[in-house]
Amino acid sequence: MGKMKPFGEIAAGLDFCSREDVEKGLEIQRDLKREGKKHKLIGMILLETGAISSAQLIQILRYYEEEAEARGEK
């Protein structure tokens, strides 16, 4: 069972956002953790910051679902 690619890597790889957008999103995640706030998924951060659209978010989630099915994990 191989490891799935990180969400940000997929988003940037599909040219939905830049690698810099992903890095900014990861920094927001780290800031939330440091502040003791609830964890937020990188996809939601990218959506909320306007780096990706809701349609792009859904497309990446479908990719994960298809990968899981192909691996027999579903």
SVG drawing of the C-alpha trace seen along z (x, -y; Angstrom):
<svg xmlns="http://www.w3.org/2000/svg" viewBox="-17 -35 23 39">
<polyline fill="none" stroke="black" stroke-width="0.4" points="0.0,0.0 1.7,-3.2 1.4,-6.6 -1.0,-9.1 0.5,-12.4 -0.1,-15.4 -3.1,-17.6 -0.9,-20.6 1.3,-18.7 -1.6,-17.6 -3.1,-21.1 0.1,-22.7 0.8,-19.8 -2.5,-20.4 -1.7,-24.1 -4.7,-24.9 -2.4,-27.0 1.3,-27.9 3.7,-26.1 4.0,-29.4 0.2,-29.3 0.7,-25.8 3.6,-27.0 1.5,-29.9 -1.3,-27.5 1.1,-25.2 2.3,-28.2 -1.3,-29.1 -1.7,-25.5 1.5,-25.8 0.3,-29.1 -3.0,-27.6 -1.2,-24.8 1.1,-27.2 -1.9,-29.2 -3.6,-26.0 -6.4,-26.4 -8.3,-23.5 -6.4,-21.9 -7.6,-23.0 -7.1,-20.9 -4.9,-22.4 -7.6,-22.1 -9.9,-24.3 -7.2,-26.8 -6.4,-27.0 -10.2,-27.4 -10.7,-30.1 -7.6,-32.1 -8.9,-32.0 -5.9,-29.9 -8.3,-27.2 -11.9,-27.1 -14.6,-24.8 -14.7,-22.9 -10.9,-22.4 -11.2,-21.2 -13.9,-18.7 -11.8,-17.5 -8.8,-16.8 -11.1,-15.0 -12.4,-12.8 -8.9,-12.0 -8.2,-10.7 -11.4,-8.7 -10.4,-7.1 -6.9,-6.4 -8.3,-4.7 -10.7,-2.6 -7.8,-1.6 -5.8,-0.5 -8.6,1.5 -8.8,-0.7 -12.4,-1.5"/>
</svg>
